């Protein structure tokens, strides 16, 4: 049987596996935003009190700033971090009666 040179070259060359990098690329976990939305039934005081109660490290002054942002801009990001914690704070604020946006990955 007579075979062409291209045919012989295709099957005669050794097959070499692609090289694998020895380095591992680590990707950080995504962070999630907890967003409170403006509504017509929660008072400023209630929004403020919920933020201080449920968001760790929330100061009175920062809670008031966020409360005014919710009122004036329609929403405010009140916490950003890992998904499990974001889910907890979102659930706590929602159960307290605040209007919440869905969790959003950053």
C-alpha positions in Angstrom: 0.0 0.0 0.0 1.4 3.4 -1.0 0.7 6.3 1.4 1.3 10.0 0.9 4.1 11.8 2.8 1.5 13.9 4.6 -0.3 10.8 5.8 2.9 9.3 7.1 3.9 12.6 8.8 0.6 12.8 10.6 0.8 9.4 12.1 4.6 9.2 12.5 4.9 12.3 14.7 4.7 11.6 18.4 1.7 13.1 20.2 2.6 15.5 22.9 0.2 16.5 25.6 -0.2 20.2 26.3 1.9 21.5 29.2 0.1 22.1 32.4 1.0 25.0 34.5 2.3 24.1 38.0 0.6 27.3 39.4 -2.8 27.3 40.8 -4.8 30.4 40.2 -6.9 31.3 43.2 -10.1 33.3 42.7 -11.6 35.1 45.6 -15.2 34.3 46.5 -17.6 36.9 45.2 -18.9 39.4 47.7 -22.6 40.1 48.0 -24.4 43.4 48.5 -27.3 43.8 51.0 -29.5 46.6 49.6 -32.4 48.2 51.5 -35.1 49.8 49.3 -37.3 52.8 50.0 -40.9 52.2 50.7 -43.9 54.1 52.0 -44.5 52.4 55.3 -41.2 52.1 57.2 -40.3 55.1 59.3 -36.8 56.6 59.4 -36.4 55.5 63.0 -37.4 51.9 62.2 -34.9 51.7 59.3 -32.2 53.2 61.5 -32.9 50.9 64.4 -32.9 47.8 62.2 -29.5 48.7 60.6 -27.9 49.2 64.0 -29.5 46.0 65.4 -28.7 43.6 62.5 -25.6 44.9 60.7 -22.4 44.3 62.7 -20.3 47.3 63.4 -23.0 49.7 62.3 -22.8 53.1 64.1 -25.7 55.4 64.8 -24.3 58.1 62.5 -23.7 55.7 59.6 -27.1 54.2 60.1 -28.7 57.6 59.8 -26.6 58.4 56.6 -27.8 55.1 55.0 -31.4 55.8 56.1 -31.4 59.2 54.4 -29.7 57.6 51.3 -32.6 55.0 51.2 -35.1 57.8 51.4 -33.4 60.2 49.0 -32.0 57.8 46.4 -34.4 55.0 46.6 -31.9 52.4 48.0 -28.7 52.0 49.9 -26.1 49.3 50.1 -25.9 48.6 53.8 -23.4 45.7 53.9 -21.0 43.9 51.5 -19.3 40.6 52.2 -19.5 36.8 52.0 -22.7 35.2 50.7 -23.7 33.3 53.9 -23.5 36.5 56.1 -25.2 38.5 53.4 -28.1 36.0 53.3 -28.4 36.2 57.1 -28.5 40.0 57.2 -30.8 40.2 54.3 -33.2 37.7 56.0 -33.1 39.5 59.3 -33.8 42.9 57.8 -36.6 41.5 55.6 -38.2 39.8 58.6 -38.0 43.1 60.5 -40.2 44.6 57.7 -37.7 46.4 55.6 -38.1 46.3 51.8 -35.1 44.5 50.4 -33.6 44.1 46.9 -32.5 40.6 46.0 -28.9 39.8 47.0 -26.5 41.0 44.3 -23.0 39.6 43.7 -20.3 42.3 43.2 
